[in-house]
Amino acid sequence: MGLTERRVIKAYQEGEYQNFLSEVKNLIEGEIEFDVDWNSLPNEKYSKWLEQGLTDIYFKPILNSFKNIAVDDMGKEAIKETLKKVVIKDENDNAFASQTYHFNEGVLTVNHCSYANIDKVDERTEALTELLESNL
């Protein structure tokens, strides 16, 4: 990861990511542990899209999915009781919503590259909501 990517990641961690965590906390009225492998996310060839990719690939679908599920107290409780941790990483440059999300023993793993199919927010939200609702 070069200087450009480190700057984008640092600014994102201090700004948008903190806003995201606050929104999640307010939405579900509780906290979930997030483990983000920031070093695995940037791709130097696609630095100009990194900030948008972080938002639209990783965090917006999670927030949208939580909004879909936490429409009532039952949904909020299901998330808080079942989802213990969210791991975000890019291990294999996956770019498909159908292969992005895995749920096992209370841990949601998000494995997607930060630069491909950025605009497929709705597709990722739908895939994640389906997975979570079937496991909560």
N, CA, C and O atoms as CSV, one atom per row, in Angstrom:
chain,resi,resn,atom,element,x,y,z
A,1,MET,N,N,0.856,-1.165,0.000
A,1,MET,CA,C,0.000,0.000,0.000
A,1,MET,C,C,0.904,1.229,0.000
A,1,MET,O,O,1.796,1.362,0.838
A,2,GLY,N,N,0.657,2.118,-0.950
A,2,GLY,CA,C,1.455,3.330,-1.069
A,2,GLY,C,C,0.931,4.458,-0.188
A,2,GLY,O,O,-0.070,4.313,0.515
A,3,LEU,N,N,1.629,5.575,-0.245
A,3,LEU,CA,C,1.281,6.743,0.564
A,3,LEU,C,C,-0.130,7.243,0.245
A,3,LEU,O,O,-0.883,7.595,1.153
A,4,THR,N,N,-0.481,7.273,-1.021
A,4,THR,CA,C,-1.812,7.739,-1.415
A,4,THR,C,C,-2.898,6.907,-0.752
A,4,THR,O,O,-3.857,7.449,-0.202
A,5,GLU,N,N,-2.747,5.608,-0.804
A,5,GLU,CA,C,-3.747,4.711,-0.211
A,5,GLU,C,C,-3.767,4.834,1.309
A,5,GLU,O,O,-4.836,4.812,1.919
A,6,ARG,N,N,-2.603,4.961,1.919
A,6,ARG,CA,C,-2.551,5.121,3.385
A,6,ARG,C,C,-3.262,6.397,3.816
A,6,ARG,O,O,-3.947,6.413,4.838
A,7,ARG,N,N,-3.104,7.458,3.046
A,7,ARG,CA,C,-3.794,8.717,3.372
A,7,ARG,C,C,-5.309,8.563,3.265
A,7,ARG,O,O,-6.055,9.021,4.131
A,8,VAL,N,N,-5.747,7.918,2.200
A,8,VAL,CA,C,-7.190,7.705,2.020
A,8,VAL,C,C,-7.739,6.852,3.164
A,8,VAL,O,O,-8.779,7.177,3.736
A,9,ILE,N,N,-7.050,5.776,3.495
A,9,ILE,CA,C,-7.500,4.882,4.570
A,9,ILE,C,C,-7.547,5.630,5.902
A,9,ILE,O,O,-8.527,5.516,6.639
A,10,LYS,N,N,-6.512,6.385,6.216
A,10,LYS,CA,C,-6.467,7.113,7.494
A,10,LYS,C,C,-7.612,8.118,7.589
A,10,LYS,O,O,-8.294,8.195,8.612
A,11,ALA,N,N,-7.820,8.881,6.527
A,11,ALA,CA,C,-8.919,9.850,6.519
A,11,ALA,C,C,-10.262,9.138,6.649
A,11,ALA,O,O,-11.159,9.618,7.342
A,12,TYR,N,N,-10.398,8.009,5.992
A,12,TYR,CA,C,-11.652,7.249,6.053
A,12,TYR,C,C,-11.891,6.711,7.465
A,12,TYR,O,O,-13.004,6.790,7.986
A,13,GLN,N,N,-10.849,6.169,8.073
A,13,GLN,CA,C,-10.963,5.621,9.434
A,13,GLN,C,C,-11.398,6.694,10.423
A,13,GLN,O,O,-12.187,6.426,11.328
A,14,GLU,N,N,-10.891,7.888,10.253
A,14,GLU,CA,C,-11.185,8.978,11.195
A,14,GLU,C,C,-12.506,9.677,10.906
A,14,GLU,O,O,-13.042,10.360,11.779
A,15,GLY,N,N,-13.036,9.521,9.708
A,15,GLY,CA,C,-14.265,10.213,9.322
A,15,GLY,C,C,-15.425,9.281,9.066
A,15,GLY,O,O,-16.204,8.976,9.969
A,16,GLU,N,N,-15.537,8.828,7.829
A,16,GLU,CA,C,-16.675,8.014,7.404
A,16,GLU,C,C,-16.857,6.745,8.227
A,16,GLU,O,O,-17.984,6.365,8.546
A,17,TYR,N,N,-15.757,6.093,8.570
A,17,TYR,CA,C,-15.855,4.849,9.342
A,17,TYR,C,C,-16.432,5.115,10.733
A,17,TYR,O,O,-17.248,4.334,11.222
A,18,GLN,N,N,-16.025,6.188,11.360
A,18,GLN,CA,C,-16.570,6.537,12.675
A,18,GLN,C,C,-18.061,6.863,12.575
A,18,GLN,O,O,-18.844,6.495,13.451
A,19,ASN,N,N,-18.445,7.554,11.503
A,19,ASN,CA,C,-19.867,7.838,11.277
A,19,ASN,C,C,-20.652,6.545,11.084
A,19,ASN,O,O,-21.756,6.398,11.608
A,20,PHE,N,N,-20.077,5.610,10.329
A,20,PHE,CA,C,-20.709,4.311,10.104
A,20,PHE,C,C,-20.926,3.583,11.427
A,20,PHE,O,O,-22.027,3.100,11.695
A,21,LEU,N,N,-19.885,3.500,12.256
A,21,LEU,CA,C,-20.001,2.807,13.548
A,21,LEU,C,C,-21.082,3.447,14.415
A,21,LEU,O,O,-21.849,2.749,15.078
A,22,SER,N,N,-21.136,4.754,14.404
A,22,SER,CA,C,-22.152,5.469,15.177
A,22,SER,C,C,-23.558,5.171,14.651
A,22,SER,O,O,-24.487,4.970,15.433
A,23,GLU,N,N,-23.709,5.146,13.332
A,23,GLU,CA,C,-25.012,4.829,12.744
A,23,GLU,C,C,-25.458,3.423,13.113
A,23,GLU,O,O,-26.623,3.205,13.447
A,24,VAL,N,N,-24.538,2.468,13.054
A,24,VAL,CA,C,-24.866,1.087,13.413
A,24,VAL,C,C,-25.294,1.015,14.869
A,24,VAL,O,O,-26.299,0.384,15.195
A,25,LYS,N,N,-24.542,1.653,15.735
A,25,LYS,CA,C,-24.852,1.637,17.172
A,25,LYS,C,C,-26.243,2.218,17.425
A,25,LYS,O,O,-27.026,1.649,18.185
A,26,ASN,N,N,-26.544,3.331,16.800
A,26,ASN,CA,C,-27.863,3.955,16.977
A,26,ASN,C,C,-28.978,3.110,16.381
A,26,ASN,O,O,-30.064,3.013,16.953
A,27,LEU,N,N,-28.713,2.507,15.249
A,27,LEU,CA,C,-29.727,1.723,14.550
A,27,LEU,C,C,-30.129,0.486,15.335
A,27,LEU,O,O,-31.318,0.216,15.504
A,28,ILE,N,N,-29.153,-0.264,15.812
A,28,ILE,CA,C,-29.477,-1.517,16.502
A,28,ILE,C,C,-29.519,-1.359,18.018
A,28,ILE,O,O,-29.813,-2.303,18.750
A,29,GLU,N,N,-29.217,-0.141,18.469
A,29,GLU,CA,C,-29.204,0.154,19.904
A,29,GLU,C,C,-28.267,-0.785,20.644
A,29,GLU,O,O,-28.601,-1.331,21.696
A,30,GLY,N,N,-27.088,-0.958,20.068
A,30,GLY,CA,C,-26.075,-1.825,20.649
A,30,GLY,C,C,-24.804,-1.761,19.813
A,30,GLY,O,O,-24.702,-0.982,18.866
A,31,GLU,N,N,-23.848,-2.589,20.180
A,31,GLU,CA,C,-22.571,-2.571,19.481
A,31,GLU,C,C,-22.234,-3.939,18.911
A,31,GLU,O,O,-22.603,-4.976,19.463
A,32,ILE,N,N,-21.532,-3.913,17.806
A,32,ILE,CA,C,-21.013,-5.115,17.168
A,32,ILE,C,C,-19.531,-4.862,16.930
A,32,ILE,O,O,-19.126,-3.752,16.586
A,33,GLU,N,N,-18.739,-5.890,17.116
A,33,GLU,CA,C,-17.307,-5.759,16.868
A,33,GLU,C,C,-17.046,-5.797,15.364
A,33,GLU,O,O,-17.567,-6.657,14.653
A,34,PHE,N,N,-16.234,-4.854,14.890
A,34,PHE,CA,C,-15.812,-4.827,13.498
A,34,PHE,C,C,-14.305,-5.023,13.448
A,34,PHE,O,O,-13.555,-4.340,14.145
A,35,ASP,N,N,-13.873,-5.955,12.624
A,35,ASP,CA,C,-12.460,-6.245,12.421
A,35,ASP,C,C,-12.170,-6.026,10.935
A,35,ASP,O,O,-12.446,-6.887,10.100
A,36,VAL,N,N,-11.611,-4.862,10.626
A,36,VAL,CA,C,-11.355,-4.498,9.231
A,36,VAL,C,C,-9.869,-4.662,8.938
A,36,VAL,O,O,-9.029,-4.053,9.601
A,37,ASP,N,N,-9.549,-5.482,7.952
A,37,ASP,CA,C,-8.173,-5.651,7.515
A,37,ASP,C,C,-7.876,-4.555,6.487
A,37,ASP,O,O,-7.884,-4.795,5.280
A,38,TRP,N,N,-7.618,-3.367,6.988
A,38,TRP,CA,C,-7.423,-2.192,6.136
A,38,TRP,C,C,-6.297,-2.400,5.125
A,38,TRP,O,O,-6.377,-1.901,4.003
A,39,ASN,N,N,-5.257,-3.126,5.507
A,39,ASN,CA,C,-4.113,-3.326,4.610
A,39,ASN,C,C,-4.454,-4.175,3.398
A,39,ASN,O,O,-3.789,-4.071,2.367
A,40,SER,N,N,-5.479,-5.013,3.500
A,40,SER,CA,C,-5.832,-5.874,2.370
A,40,SER,C,C,-6.753,-5.187,1.370
A,40,SER,O,O,-6.948,-5.697,0.267
A,41,LEU,N,N,-7.319,-4.050,1.728
A,41,LEU,CA,C,-8.361,-3.446,0.899
A,41,LEU,C,C,-7.871,-2.622,-0.291
A,41,LEU,O,O,-8.449,-2.743,-1.371
A,42,PRO,N,N,-6.846,-1.797,-0.152
A,42,PRO,CA,C,-6.473,-0.946,-1.291
A,42,PRO,C,C,-5.777,-1.710,-2.410
A,42,PRO,O,O,-5.069,-2.690,-2.178
A,43,ASN,N,N,-5.997,-1.238,-3.617
A,43,ASN,CA,C,-5.267,-1.715,-4.783
A,43,ASN,C,C,-4.695,-0.464,-5.442
A,43,ASN,O,O,-5.449,0.412,-5.864
A,44,GLU,N,N,-3.387,-0.374,-5.532
A,44,GLU,CA,C,-2.734,0.847,-6.003
A,44,GLU,C,C,-3.171,1.259,-7.406
A,44,GLU,O,O,-3.099,2.441,-7.744
A,45,LYS,N,N,-3.616,0.324,-8.221
A,45,LYS,CA,C,-4.073,0.651,-9.569
A,45,LYS,C,C,-5.395,1.414,-9.563
A,45,LYS,O,O,-5.734,2.095,-10.531
A,46,TYR,N,N,-6.134,1.293,-8.464
A,46,TYR,CA,C,-7.479,1.866,-8.408
A,46,TYR,C,C,-7.639,2.849,-7.249
A,46,TYR,O,O,-8.727,2.964,-6.684
A,47,SER,N,N,-6.584,3.546,-6.895
A,47,SER,CA,C,-6.591,4.455,-5.747
A,47,SER,C,C,-7.666,5.525,-5.836
A,47,SER,O,O,-8.256,5.902,-4.824
A,48,LYS,N,N,-7.922,6.013,-7.037
A,48,LYS,CA,C,-8.890,7.115,-7.159
A,48,LYS,C,C,-10.311,6.694,-6.793
A,48,LYS,O,O,-11.161,7.548,-6.542
A,49,TRP,N,N,-10.576,5.394,-6.761
A,49,TRP,CA,C,-11.907,4.904,-6.396
A,49,TRP,C,C,-11.955,4.301,-4.992
A,49,TRP,O,O,-12.983,3.761,-4.582
A,50,LEU,N,N,-10.863,4.391,-4.265
A,50,LEU,CA,C,-10.778,3.704,-2.977
A,50,LEU,C,C,-11.826,4.181,-1.984
A,50,LEU,O,O,-12.510,3.354,-1.380
A,51,GLU,N,N,-11.972,5.474,-1.797
A,51,GLU,CA,C,-12.946,5.966,-0.813
A,51,GLU,C,C,-14.364,5.536,-1.173
A,51,GLU,O,O,-15.105,5.061,-0.313
A,52,GLN,N,N,-14.740,5.697,-2.426
A,52,GLN,CA,C,-16.074,5.273,-2.851
A,52,GLN,C,C,-16.230,3.768,-2.699
A,52,GLN,O,O,-17.288,3.292,-2.288
A,53,GLY,N,N,-15.184,3.015,-3.027
A,53,GLY,CA,C,-15.235,1.566,-2.885
A,53,GLY,C,C,-15.432,1.144,-1.444
A,53,GLY,O,O,-16.222,0.244,-1.161
A,54,LEU,N,N,-14.720,1.790,-0.531
A,54,LEU,CA,C,-14.886,1.455,0.889
A,54,LEU,C,C,-16.336,1.642,1.317
A,54,LEU,O,O,-16.910,0.785,1.989
A,55,THR,N,N,-16.919,2.760,0.925
A,55,THR,CA,C,-18.300,3.053,1.307
A,55,THR,C,C,-19.278,2.109,0.621
A,55,THR,O,O,-20.067,1.437,1.286
A,56,ASP,N,N,-19.228,2.056,-0.711
A,56,ASP,CA,C,-20.254,1.359,-1.477
A,56,ASP,C,C,-20.100,-0.157,-1.494
A,56,ASP,O,O,-21.082,-0.875,-1.685
A,57,ILE,N,N,-18.894,-0.649,-1.300
A,57,ILE,CA,C,-18.698,-2.097,-1.315
A,57,ILE,C,C,-18.828,-2.699,0.077
A,57,ILE,O,O,-19.430,-3.761,0.233
A,58,TYR,N,N,-18.281,-2.045,1.079
A,58,TYR,CA,C,-18.253,-2.653,2.408
A,58,TYR,C,C,-19.322,-2.097,3.350
A,58,TYR,O,O,-20.121,-2.864,3.886
A,59,PHE,N,N,-19.350,-0.799,3.557
A,59,PHE,CA,C,-20.127,-0.253,4.659
A,59,PHE,C,C,-21.581,0.085,4.331
A,59,PHE,O,O,-22.460,-0.128,5.167
A,60,LYS,N,N,-21.850,0.598,3.153
A,60,LYS,CA,C,-23.235,0.925,2.802
A,60,LYS,C,C,-24.126,-0.326,2.751
A,60,LYS,O,O,-25.239,-0.289,3.275
A,61,PRO,N,N,-23.675,-1.432,2.138
A,61,PRO,CA,C,-24.538,-2.628,2.151
A,61,PRO,C,C,-24.801,-3.164,3.562
A,61,PRO,O,O,-25.896,-3.649,3.848
A,62,ILE,N,N,-23.807,-3.077,4.433
A,62,ILE,CA,C,-24.028,-3.522,5.819
A,62,ILE,C,C,-25.073,-2.644,6.484
A,62,ILE,O,O,-26.015,-3.151,7.092
A,63,LEU,N,N,-24.913,-1.337,6.374
A,63,LEU,CA,C,-25.865,-0.420,6.992
A,63,LEU,C,C,-27.259,-0.594,6.391
A,63,LEU,O,O,-28.249,-0.628,7.122
A,64,ASN,N,N,-27.343,-0.703,5.074
A,64,ASN,CA,C,-28.653,-0.899,4.431
A,64,ASN,C,C,-29.309,-2.198,4.882
A,64,ASN,O,O,-30.513,-2.240,5.133
A,65,SER,N,N,-28.519,-3.242,4.981
A,65,SER,CA,C,-29.045,-4.530,5.420
A,65,SER,C,C,-29.553,-4.454,6.855
A,65,SER,O,O,-30.632,-4.956,7.169
A,66,PHE,N,N,-28.769,-3.824,7.719
A,66,PHE,CA,C,-29.197,-3.646,9.110
A,66,PHE,C,C,-30.492,-2.841,9.172
A,66,PHE,O,O,-31.369,-3.147,9.980
A,67,LYS,N,N,-30.622,-1.820,8.333
A,67,LYS,CA,C,-31.852,-1.019,8.301
A,67,LYS,C,C,-33.039,-1.885,7.884
A,67,LYS,O,O,-34.134,-1.751,8.430
A,68,ASN,N,N,-32.818,-2.770,6.919
A,68,ASN,CA,C,-33.888,-3.665,6.479
A,68,ASN,C,C,-34.329,-4.614,7.586
A,68,ASN,O,O,-35.516,-4.915,7.717
A,69,ILE,N,N,-33.387,-5.079,8.371
A,69,ILE,CA,C,-33.679,-6.068,9.412
A,69,ILE,C,C,-34.163,-5.420,10.699
A,69,ILE,O,O,-35.055,-5.952,11.358
A,70,ALA,N,N,-33.592,-4.286,11.064
A,70,ALA,CA,C,-33.882,-3.645,12.354
A,70,ALA,C,C,-35.069,-2.692,12.280
A,70,ALA,O,O,-35.057,-1.627,12.897
A,71,VAL,N,N,-36.079,-3.072,11.532
A,71,VAL,CA,C,-37.269,-2.226,11.418
A,71,VAL,C,C,-38.134,-2.284,12.671
A,71,VAL,O,O,-39.018,-1.449,12.868
A,72,ASP,N,N,-37.871,-3.277,13.514
A,72,ASP,CA,C,-38.611,-3.407,14.766
A,72,ASP,C,C,-37.675,-3.962,15.841
A,72,ASP,O,O,-36.525,-4.301,15.564
A,73,ASP,N,N,-38.183,-4.048,17.062
A,73,ASP,CA,C,-37.362,-4.537,18.168
A,73,ASP,C,C,-36.896,-5.975,17.947
A,73,ASP,O,O,-35.791,-6.341,18.348
A,74,MET,N,N,-37.737,-6.789,17.310
A,74,MET,CA,C,-37.358,-8.178,17.059
A,74,MET,C,C,-36.123,-8.249,16.168
A,74,MET,O,O,-35.216,-9.040,16.424
A,75,GLY,N,N,-36.086,-7.427,15.127
A,75,GLY,CA,C,-34.943,-7.390,14.227
A,75,GLY,C,C,-33.693,-6.885,14.918
A,75,GLY,O,O,-32.609,-7.439,14.740
A,76,LYS,N,N,-33.846,-5.826,15.713
A,76,LYS,CA,C,-32.695,-5.282,16.451
A,76,LYS,C,C,-32.126,-6.325,17.403
A,76,LYS,O,O,-30.912,-6.515,17.470
A,77,GLU,N,N,-32.989,-6.988,18.125
A,77,GLU,CA,C,-32.547,-8.014,19.079
A,77,GLU,C,C,-31.882,-9.188,18.360
A,77,GLU,O,O,-30.882,-9.725,18.835
A,78,ALA,N,N,-32.438,-9.580,17.221
A,78,ALA,CA,C,-31.855,-10.692,16.468
A,78,ALA,C,C,-30.426,-10.367,16.045
A,78,ALA,O,O,-29.540,-11.216,16.142
A,79,ILE,N,N,-30.203,-9.153,15.580
A,79,ILE,CA,C,-28.848,-8.750,15.195
A,79,ILE,C,C,-27.932,-8.766,16.415
A,79,ILE,O,O,-26.850,-9.352,16.374
A,80,LYS,N,N,-28.359,-8.131,17.492
A,80,LYS,CA,C,-27.508,-8.030,18.692
A,80,LYS,C,C,-27.208,-9.389,19.315
A,80,LYS,O,O,-26.100,-9.618,19.800
A,81,GLU,N,N,-28.182,-10.286,19.303
A,81,GLU,CA,C,-27.997,-11.587,19.948
A,81,GLU,C,C,-27.194,-12.571,19.097
A,81,GLU,O,O,-26.508,-13.438,19.640
A,82,THR,N,N,-27.270,-12.448,17.787
A,82,THR,CA,C,-26.684,-13.450,16.907
A,82,THR,C,C,-25.378,-13.012,16.262
A,82,THR,O,O,-24.445,-13.806,16.143
A,83,LEU,N,N,-25.308,-11.760,15.847
A,83,LEU,CA,C,-24.129,-11.270,15.141
A,83,LEU,C,C,-23.124,-10.712,16.146
A,83,LEU,O,O,-23.351,-9.664,16.750
A,84,LYS,N,N,-22.027,-11.414,16.315
A,84,LYS,CA,C,-21.024,-11.031,17.312
A,84,LYS,C,C,-19.887,-10.218,16.728
A,84,LYS,O,O,-19.281,-9.395,17.414
A,85,LYS,N,N,-19.600,-10.451,15.455
A,85,LYS,CA,C,-18.428,-9.817,14.865
A,85,LYS,C,C,-18.591,-9.752,13.343
A,85,LYS,O,O,-19.176,-10.641,12.725
A,86,VAL,N,N,-18.056,-8.671,12.756
A,86,VAL,CA,C,-18.011,-8.525,11.309
A,86,VAL,C,C,-16.547,-8.378,10.910
A,86,VAL,O,O,-15.843,-7.495,11.400
A,87,VAL,N,N,-16.100,-9.251,10.016
A,87,VAL,CA,C,-14.730,-9.220,9.505
A,87,VAL,C,C,-14.794,-8.740,8.060
A,87,VAL,O,O,-15.534,-9.290,7.244
A,88,ILE,N,N,-14.012,-7.712,7.754
A,88,ILE,CA,C,-13.985,-7.157,6.405
A,88,ILE,C,C,-12.569,-7.278,5.867
A,88,ILE,O,O,-11.602,-6.864,6.506
A,89,LYS,N,N,-12.472,-7.864,4.661
A,89,LYS,CA,C,-11.143,-8.091,4.084
A,89,LYS,C,C,-11.260,-8.308,2.583
A,89,LYS,O,O,-12.355,-8.445,2.037
A,90,ASP,N,N,-10.110,-8.335,1.934
A,90,ASP,CA,C,-10.020,-8.738,0.533
A,90,ASP,C,C,-8.917,-9.763,0.439
A,90,ASP,O,O,-7.734,-9.421,0.406
A,91,GLU,N,N,-9.311,-11.031,0.397
A,91,GLU,CA,C,-8.331,-12.110,0.318
A,91,GLU,C,C,-8.078,-12.601,-1.092
A,91,GLU,O,O,-6.992,-13.096,-1.394
A,92,ASN,N,N,-9.078,-12.468,-1.962
A,92,ASN,CA,C,-8.916,-13.106,-3.272
A,92,ASN,C,C,-9.503,-12.305,-4.431
A,92,ASN,O,O,-9.843,-12.879,-5.465
A,93,ASP,N,N,-9.626,-10.994,-4.274
A,93,ASP,CA,C,-10.142,-10.119,-5.337
A,93,ASP,C,C,-11.527,-10.528,-5.824
A,93,ASP,O,O,-11.848,-10.340,-6.997
A,94,ASN,N,N,-12.343,-11.078,-4.949
A,94,ASN,CA,C,-13.709,-11.420,-5.306
A,94,ASN,C,C,-14.473,-10.145,-5.675
A,94,ASN,O,O,-14.306,-9.112,-5.027
A,95,ALA,N,N,-15.301,-10.218,-6.705
A,95,ALA,CA,C,-16.076,-9.062,-7.135
A,95,ALA,C,C,-17.569,-9.368,-7.264
A,95,ALA,O,O,-18.314,-8.576,-7.840
A,96,PHE,N,N,-18.006,-10.499,-6.739
A,96,PHE,CA,C,-19.391,-10.912,-6.914
A,96,PHE,C,C,-20.136,-10.952,-5.585
A,96,PHE,O,O,-19.661,-11.547,-4.617
A,97,ALA,N,N,-21.302,-10.319,-5.543
A,97,ALA,CA,C,-22.099,-10.265,-4.318
A,97,ALA,C,C,-22.414,-11.659,-3.801
A,97,ALA,O,O,-22.428,-11.887,-2.591
A,98,SER,N,N,-22.664,-12.580,-4.701
A,98,SER,CA,C,-23.043,-13.939,-4.298
A,98,SER,C,C,-21.926,-14.671,-3.562
A,98,SER,O,O,-22.184,-15.657,-2.871
A,99,GLN,N,N,-20.698,-14.204,-3.701
A,99,GLN,CA,C,-19.560,-14.847,-3.045
A,99,GLN,C,C,-18.930,-13.971,-1.963
A,99,GLN,O,O,-17.892,-14.330,-1.407
A,100,THR,N,N,-19.536,-12.846,-1.664
A,100,THR,CA,C,-18.943,-11.858,-0.758
A,100,THR,C,C,-19.161,-12.180,0.709
A,100,THR,O,O,-18.255,-11.981,1.518
A,101,TYR,N,N,-20.331,-12.671,1.073
A,101,TYR,CA,C,-20.720,-12.782,2.476
A,101,TYR,C,C,-20.775,-14.230,2.945
A,101,TYR,O,O,-21.294,-15.111,2.259
A,102,HIS,N,N,-20.229,-14.445,4.125
A,102,HIS,CA,C,-20.295,-15.758,4.770
A,102,HIS,C,C,-20.595,-15.535,6.244
A,102,HIS,O,O,-20.078,-14.605,6.862
A,103,PHE,N,N,-21.434,-16.399,6.798
A,103,PHE,CA,C,-21.823,-16.282,8.203
A,103,PHE,C,C,-21.567,-17.620,8.883
A,103,PHE,O,O,-22.060,-18.656,8.439
A,104,ASN,N,N,-20.792,-17.589,9.963
A,104,ASN,CA,C,-20.479,-18.812,10.683
A,104,ASN,C,C,-20.274,-18.500,12.157
A,104,ASN,O,O,-19.427,-17.683,12.518
A,105,GLU,N,N,-21.051,-19.154,12.996
A,105,GLU,CA,C,-20.924,-19.040,14.454
A,105,GLU,C,C,-20.868,-17.588,14.928
A,105,GLU,O,O,-20.009,-17.218,15.728
A,106,GLY,N,N,-21.791,-16.776,14.427
A,106,GLY,CA,C,-21.900,-15.393,14.876
A,106,GLY,C,C,-20.953,-14.421,14.214
A,106,GLY,O,O,-20.939,-13.239,14.557
A,107,VAL,N,N,-20.158,-14.899,13.267
A,107,VAL,CA,C,-19.201,-14.038,12.581
A,107,VAL,C,C,-19.606,-13.882,11.113
A,107,VAL,O,O,-19.722,-14.862,10.377
A,108,LEU,N,N,-19.817,-12.638,10.710
A,108,LEU,CA,C,-20.083,-12.312,9.323
A,108,LEU,C,C,-18.757,-11.920,8.687
A,108,LEU,O,O,-18.077,-11.011,9.162
A,109,THR,N,N,-18.394,-12.607,7.615
A,109,THR,CA,C,-17.176,-12.275,6.889
A,109,THR,C,C,-17.561,-11.646,5.555
A,109,THR,O,O,-18.361,-12.191,4.794
A,110,VAL,N,N,-16.974,-10.495,5.298
A,110,VAL,CA,C,-17.171,-9.767,4.049
A,110,VAL,C,C,-15.840,-9.819,3.308
A,110,VAL,O,O,-14.848,-9.254,3.767
A,111,ASN,N,N,-15.820,-10.495,2.168
A,111,ASN,CA,C,-14.583,-10.667,1.405
A,111,ASN,C,C,-14.839,-10.234,-0.032
A,111,ASN,O,O,-15.416,-10.981,-0.822
A,112,HIS,N,N,-14.406,-9.022,-0.363
A,112,HIS,CA,C,-14.668,-8.427,-1.676
A,112,HIS,C,C,-13.541,-7.450,-1.969
A,112,HIS,O,O,-12.992,-6.842,-1.050
A,113,CYS,N,N,-13.195,-7.294,-3.231
A,113,CYS,CA,C,-12.178,-6.296,-3.580
A,113,CYS,C,C,-12.803,-4.900,-3.536
A,113,CYS,O,O,-14.019,-4.752,-3.665
A,114,SER,N,N,-11.970,-3.888,-3.353
A,114,SER,CA,C,-12.461,-2.529,-3.122
A,114,SER,C,C,-12.678,-1.720,-4.392
A,114,SER,O,O,-12.976,-0.528,-4.309
A,115,TYR,N,N,-12.540,-2.326,-5.557
A,115,TYR,CA,C,-12.570,-1.532,-6.779
A,115,TYR,C,C,-13.502,-2.057,-7.876
A,115,TYR,O,O,-13.742,-1.345,-8.851
A,116,ALA,N,N,-14.019,-3.241,-7.756
A,116,ALA,CA,C,-14.850,-3.808,-8.826
A,116,ALA,C,C,-16.319,-3.839,-8.431
A,116,ALA,O,O,-16.662,-4.111,-7.280
A,117,ASN,N,N,-17.170,-3.560,-9.393
A,117,ASN,CA,C,-18.629,-3.572,-9.177
A,117,ASN,C,C,-19.047,-2.643,-8.044
A,117,ASN,O,O,-19.942,-2.963,-7.262
A,118,ILE,N,N,-18.396,-1.503,-7.967
A,118,ILE,CA,C,-18.692,-0.531,-6.904
A,118,ILE,C,C,-20.165,-0.157,-6.904
A,118,ILE,O,O,-20.763,0.009,-5.840
A,119,ASP,N,N,-20.745,-0.025,-8.064
A,119,ASP,CA,C,-22.126,0.437,-8.184
A,119,ASP,C,C,-23.179,-0.615,-7.826
A,119,ASP,O,O,-24.370,-0.306,-7.859
A,120,LYS,N,N,-22.794,-1.815,-7.495
A,120,LYS,CA,C,-23.744,-2.898,-7.216
A,120,LYS,C,C,-24.147,-2.936,-5.733
A,120,LYS,O,O,-24.235,-4.012,-5.140
A,121,VAL,N,N,-24.388,-1.776,-5.148
A,121,VAL,CA,C,-24.748,-1.677,-3.733
A,121,VAL,C,C,-26.029,-2.449,-3.440
A,121,VAL,O,O,-26.096,-3.196,-2.463
A,122,ASP,N,N,-27.040,-2.274,-4.276
A,122,ASP,CA,C,-28.321,-2.951,-4.043
A,122,ASP,C,C,-28.174,-4.469,-4.109
A,122,ASP,O,O,-28.785,-5.188,-3.319
A,123,GLU,N,N,-27.374,-4.949,-5.037
A,123,GLU,CA,C,-27.152,-6.385,-5.172
A,123,GLU,C,C,-26.469,-6.944,-3.913
A,123,GLU,O,O,-26.851,-7.998,-3.405
A,124,ARG,N,N,-25.457,-6.223,-3.423
A,124,ARG,CA,C,-24.776,-6.675,-2.205
A,124,ARG,C,C,-25.699,-6.576,-0.993
A,124,ARG,O,O,-25.694,-7.463,-0.139
A,125,THR,N,N,-26.481,-5.519,-0.911
A,125,THR,CA,C,-27.422,-5.367,0.206
A,125,THR,C,C,-28.415,-6.519,0.223
A,125,THR,O,O,-28.696,-7.083,1.280
A,126,GLU,N,N,-28.942,-6.866,-0.930
A,126,GLU,CA,C,-29.915,-7.963,-1.025
A,126,GLU,C,C,-29.288,-9.294,-0.607
A,126,GLU,O,O,-29.881,-10.053,0.160
A,127,ALA,N,N,-28.095,-9.565,-1.113
A,127,ALA,CA,C,-27.417,-10.822,-0.759
A,127,ALA,C,C,-27.130,-10.892,0.733
A,127,ALA,O,O,-27.318,-11.937,1.356
A,128,LEU,N,N,-26.681,-9.797,1.300
A,128,LEU,CA,C,-26.370,-9.775,2.729
A,128,LEU,C,C,-27.630,-9.893,3.572
A,128,LEU,O,O,-27.647,-10.641,4.550
A,129,THR,N,N,-28.673,-9.176,3.218
A,129,THR,CA,C,-29.927,-9.243,3.982
A,129,THR,C,C,-30.477,-10.661,3.978
A,129,THR,O,O,-30.916,-11.161,5.014
A,130,GLU,N,N,-30.457,-11.310,2.824
A,130,GLU,CA,C,-30.921,-12.706,2.728
A,130,GLU,C,C,-30.114,-13.618,3.647
A,130,GLU,O,O,-30.678,-14.422,4.389
A,131,LEU,N,N,-28.805,-13.487,3.592
A,131,LEU,CA,C,-27.935,-14.323,4.417
A,131,LEU,C,C,-28.192,-14.082,5.897
A,131,LEU,O,O,-28.334,-15.032,6.666
A,132,LEU,N,N,-28.251,-12.822,6.297
A,132,LEU,CA,C,-28.452,-12.537,7.717
A,132,LEU,C,C,-29.824,-13.006,8.195
A,132,LEU,O,O,-29.935,-13.632,9.250
A,133,GLU,N,N,-30.869,-12.705,7.424
A,133,GLU,CA,C,-32.208,-13.111,7.858
A,133,GLU,C,C,-32.329,-14.632,7.999
A,133,GLU,O,O,-33.083,-15.115,8.843
A,134,SER,N,N,-31.609,-15.372,7.197
A,134,SER,CA,C,-31.685,-16.821,7.315
A,134,SER,C,C,-30.854,-17.367,8.483
A,134,SER,O,O,-30.996,-18.529,8.864
A,135,ASN,N,N,-29.993,-16.525,9.041
A,135,ASN,CA,C,-29.137,-16.965,10.149
A,135,ASN,C,C,-29.461,-16.304,11.484
A,135,ASN,O,O,-28.892,-16.678,12.510
A,136,LEU,N,N,-30.355,-15.339,11.487
A,136,LEU,CA,C,-30.675,-14.651,12.750
A,136,LEU,C,C,-31.821,-15.331,13.465
A,136,LEU,O,O,-32.226,-14.891,14.541
